[in-house]
Amino acid sequence: MCCDIGDVGDTDMLAAHAVGAIKILVKTGWGESSLLKYRHNWKKAEPDYIAENINDAVKWILNSNS
C-alpha cells in the first residue's frame, strides 16, 4: 500500500485520501496548525497516524510492516 507523509491537511492528507494511501501527518512545518486551525477543511481525510516529526513517521511505517 502507498503511504503519504505530509504536514498540510488541506493538500497532503486530501491527496492521500483520494488515492487510498496511508496518511501520516507530521506536526513539524505546517502540521501543528493543520491539526488545530484548519482541521475542519479536511476532517473527512483523518490521518492514520500523527507523527511528531519525519523520524517518528518512518519508525511507525517500519513497525507497521514488521
N, C-alpha and C positions, 0 to 999 in steps of 0.2 A: 504494500500500500504506500501511496505517496504521502509525504509529510511536508508541511509548510511551517516555517518558523518566522515569525514577524513581530513587529512592535506596533502595528496600526490595525485596529479592528475594522475600520471602515474599508480598507483595501485588502490587507493581508488575510484577515480571517474570512471576509466575504468571498474572496477569490478561492481560498482553500475549500470553503464550504461548497462553492459552485461546482468544483470538480471532485468532491467526495474525499478530499485529502484529510489526514490527521492535522488538527490545528493546534499549534503551540504559540502562545503569546508570551513574549519576554517583557518584563517590566522595565527594562532599560530603554533608552531612547524615548519614543513617544508612548511606550507601553503603559506606563502608570496612568497617564492622562486618558488613554484609550479606555482603560478599565473604569475610571471614575467619572470623567466629564462627558465622554462620548459613547458610553456603552449602549445607550438606548438606540443608537443608529445601527448597531449590528447585533442586537440581542438574539436574533434567530440563528446566529453563527457562533454560538458559545465555544470557546476553546476547549480542546480535550485536556490540555494541561497549561497552567500558568507558571512560567519559569522565572526565577529571579534574574537570570542572565543566560547568555548563549551556552555557557558551560553546563549549567543546570539542565537546559533543554536537551543537549546532546546526551548527557547522562541518563535522562529519562527515556530517550529513544533507545539507547543501548540496553537499558534494563528491561524495557518493554518487549524487546525482541529476543531476550535470552530464555 
